[in-house]
């Protein structure tokens, strides 16, 4: 049942990205172009997502298990550190250059957009490099 609910949530998320045009890099780049022909429409999409997410997290924090009975698991780290700030900066730079972030890139790649495939390959390479780096750091300590 957990796998089915995860699939349904992913499908709903992907459909939301398509309907809101978040998987369209031109639309996203128009939103990020504050000094040019700025398109503010995605701000409403993001604002709605943040509001719904904040409500969902507020309700979830009151529970010990999910609606399907799985234990709730929350991140242990709560502060800002150098890796978080560096990762956020790299995310923003990549989003601004390509017009994709990971979720929309996977949706766009599944629809056959070549630009999205290059982004997804670069994203996977970055994830692999990060994994190698963190394993080496952990081995030294």
N, C-alpha and C positions, 0 to 999 in steps of 0.2 A: 504494500500500500504506500510506503514511503517513496519508492521509486516512481510509482504512478503519479503521486502528488507532486514530486519534483519535476517530472516531465510536464505535467499540466501547468505548473507555475512558470517553467521555462518557456513553454509555448505561449502562454499569456503575455509574458515579458517580451518575447520576440514580436508578437503581433502588435503590442503597444509601441515598440520601437519603429515598426513599419508604418503604422497609422500616424504616429507623431512626426514621421520623417527624420527621426534621429539616426537612422541607418543610411541617410543620404548625406554624403560628405559635403556637397555643395550647400545644403541647408545649414549644416553645422558650421561650416566656415563663414557663412553669412552671419550667423549668430556671433561668432568670435571676432568679426571684423568691426570693432568698436569705432575705429577712425574712418571707416569707409561707408559702404552701404549696409549698415547694421540692420539685421532682421531680428527683432526682439521676440518673435513668436515662441522660440524654444525656451525662453525664460518662464513662460507660463507652464510649459510641459514640465520643466525641472521643478518649478515651485510646487506644482501639484504633486509631483513624485515625492518631494521632500516632506510636504505636509502629511501625506498618507503614510510615508515611512516613519515619520516621527510619532504619529498616532499608533501605528503598529508596534513600534519598539516600546512605547510607553505601556501598552497593554501586555506585551510579551514579557517585560521585566517583572511583572506581577506573578508570573507563572513559573513553575519548576519543570513542567513538561510542555511539549508542543501540543497542538490540537490532536495530533495523531499518536501521542504518547511518547515521543522521543525526548530524551533529556535536553534541557536548554543548555547551551554552551555559549559563554560570553568571552570575548578577548580578555587576556590578563593585562596587557599593556594599555595604559590610558594616557600616557604623556607624549609630548612631542620630542622626537630625537632626530639626529642627523639622517639616519636612513629613511625615516618617514618623510622628512622635508625634501631630501634628494629625490626620492621616488615620486613624490607629488609633483616636483618640478619637471622630472622627466615625463611623467604622464601628461602634464599640461603642454609641454613642448611637442610631444608626439601628437596629441589631440589637435593642436593648432596647425601643425604641418600637414597632417593627413586628413583631418576631419573625421577621424574614427577614434573611438575608445573601444575597449575589448568587447563588450556585449554587442553594440551595433556592428562592429567589424565582423563578428561571427555570423550575424544575421545577413549582412551584405555579402559575405563570402558564400553563404549557402544559396544566395540568389544568383551567384555566378559573376559578381563584379570583380574583374581582374585586380583593380587597385586594392580591394579588400583582401584578396589572397596574399598580395605582397605584404600588406600590413600584418596579417595573421602570421605569416612566416617570420617576419621580423619580431613580432611579439613573442612567438615561441622560442626564437633564438635568444632573445633577451631573458626569458624565463629560465632557459637552460644555463645561460651564463651566470645568472644570479644564483642558481642552485649550486653550480660548481664553486662559485666564490664563497658562498656561505658554508659549504662543506669544508673548504680549505681553511677558512677562519676558525670553524669549530674544531678542526683537527689540531690547530696550533694552540688552542687554549685548553 
